[in-house]
Amino acid sequence: MTTTTATSPVRTRQNPNWVAKRRWRNFTAIAAITFFGAVILLAFLMPLGYLFLTSVKDLQQIQDVNAPFLPSRPVTYNYQGTDYPLMEIPSDGTIKQWALVEKYRENSKFIDPQNLGAGLIDWQGKWRTLKPVYRVELYTGNFAAANDAINIGRLLRNTFIIAALGTIGTVIASTFVAYGFTRFKIPGKNAIFIILMATIILPSQVTLIPTYVFFRAIGWGGTWWPLIVPHFFSNAYNVFLLRQYFLSIPKDLDEAAWIDGASPFRTLISVIIPQAWPALTAVAMFHFFFAWNDFFAPLVYLAGKEELYPIAVGFTQFNNAYGSQPGQLMAATLMAIAIPVIIFFLAQRQFMQGIVVTGVDK
Amino acid sequence: MTAIAQPARPASPPQKKPRYTKLEKREIKWGLIFISPWIIGFFLFTVFPMIASFVFSVTQFDLLQPKDFHFVGLSNYIRLFNDPQVMKSLLITLRFALFSVPIAIFVPLGLALLVNAKYLFGKNVFRALFFMPQMITAVAIVVVFGGVLNSQSGWFNRILGVFGIQGPNWFQDENWVVPAMALMTIWIVGNTMLTMLAGLQNVPTELYEAGRVDGASPWRSFWNITVPMISPIIFYNLILAFIGSLQYFVGAYIIGNGRGDPNGSTMFYNMYLYKTAFTFQDMPYGATLAWVLFFIGLILMIILFKVQNRWVYYAGGDKS
């Protein structure tokens, strides 16, 4: 597209008719692709819809196979002190809503709420073939029940402390290491960097057991330390991301600072960091989300210490104990994912930028 | 590693030109100080544990009585080769990889093409929403899909029912439970999608223009321009996908209740390792399993790196 507008002879030859035609073609292409994308997105997010809707249904609503898509409940009509189910009855091309009072196999007795004077109406046909009337009704009890069962407040607090401390550690350490890799001539630097990157593809199982034994031996089994302290030694993903970003910062300023006698440490703080906020934010969020969602490490290190569980492990206990309560389980899930998802949407632009930076050179 | 140790040595014969100038030495010193957190961490949490893991695998001991520690040679490895569960678990893991690795490549690639399309309206909204499930803990994803794929109340089978297809009993059926777990990974494609998107945006537009001049169809220019140009990124993600599937755990723990339900069909390798090491506290045998997993991963990596010459194209000319 850019080539046609850039060269002037082509542009002068365009007649209005042709421009209009092209614009129309663009419009249909946009409509078609966007519609296609929306359909895929809808299918992709379908489980999320299930999560939301199930969390506001009670057990009866979930198990009702005839129930419509939205959380609903069959409507009843109170007639002479008793509740009777309201049914949809087709008659003369319209649908009437009558309450089913007496059920028999071949014919049943109904009452028409609109016309009580008519008394019980005898209807010929099998009542089981009729559709009940549903009304949309949200059930909010799941959230309170889930909270009672697993103490969401405590789980969130635990998760937040673990995630926040680890984030502080990894941001500081990864900044140092990335700074070392980008601004200093160290012999064998490239080889060291390749080793660093290779740790990404090392299956963590091979280091898991001795690390576990080690942490237990120094008395850190059943504490948060194994979940926090290792991040104070940086990790390959974050170092790589920051390194990519630091490389894009011109060296002139930090060389000027060096010449002025600033120590490398001082240079990092007052020259590099102020220019690297987007990448630092991305790393901080990466780690925060990682820690929030981490499952295996807390499962192993906090085994049996229920009061220390972060949310990812905490609500699994819920899954085991309340597997027969999908509504409560989904309510708990919703509470577990709400905070990362909200933070993600608030900081979405910066976060995705951060990943794209990582993606570039790899 | 020897490379880092060298500069610390005093410059040999002083009459000769020193290997590094004073300024260079200062730079090396500061550089090493700054990267030291990673180097210390690398030894503390990677090198030593790997060695220890190997040492564990040739010993026999009980965590509760660590003094009773003796070498048993290769008997743990012999036990492993005679353990029928190991082969079974490997096959389950392999079967999972056969389903999940294609998902981990083709789904994000398709989504990246979609959110990169010139004619898509609201690109950023699409990108954010396709990425979003990546923010959800794997446990929650398993739980949510557990509901969606529930054979009675789940939506998936109901939708299939609309088209007249009787959906399987995903989690109760030995044959369907592993594909169902692979299906769940469809939600964890955000990172891969974004790296592929970055790759797509880095393909020089001149290539497409040249293709158009030569009369290449969009399909052809996709296969002959886009795919080769982003093949390094596909390769990188392929490696991560294989490593990820070798280590698959969460679904086995939650859907399979950690027991391999139904009927041992979800006893993934990593699940078996977890059970051995942490449920039965058999650390030596767990370490043996871990080392064998490491070797399998290593062999897989070597194969992938060898085969990459045939299809991965490095525009810069260097093969890293």
Interface residues (C-beta under 8 A of the other chain):
Chain A: T3 N26 A29 I30 A32 I33 T34 F36 G37 I40 L41 F44 L45 M46 P47 L48 G49 Y50 L51 T54 I62 Q63 V65 A173 F176 V177 Y179 G180 F181 R183 F184 K185 I186 P187 G188 K189 A191 I192 I195 L196 T199 I200 I201 L202 P203 S204 Q205 V206 T207 L208 I209 P210 T211 Y212 V213 F214 R216 A217 P230 F232 F233 S234 N235 V239 P264 L268 F289 W292 N293 D294 F295 F296 L299 V300 A303 I311 A312 V313 F315 T316 N319 N320 P326 L329 M330 T333 A336 I337 P340 V341 F344 F345 Q348 R349 M352 I355 V356 T358 G359 V360 K362
Chain B: T2 A3 I4 Q6 P7 E24 E27 I28 W30 G31 L32 I33 F34 I35 S36 P37 W38 I39 I40 G41 F42 L44 F45 T46 F48 P49 M50 A52 S53 F56 L63 P66 L111 L114 V115 A117 Y119 L120 F121 G122 N124 F126 R127 A128 L129 F130 F131 M132 P133 M135 I136 T137 A138 V139 A140 V143 V144 F145 G147 V148 N150 Q152 S153 G154 W155 I186 W187 N191 L194 T195 M196 L197 A198 G199 N202 E209 P232 I233 Y236 I239 L240 I243 L246 Q247 F249 V250 Y253 I254 N257 N270 L273 Y274 A277 F278 M283 G286 A287 L289 A290 W291 L293 F294 G297 M301
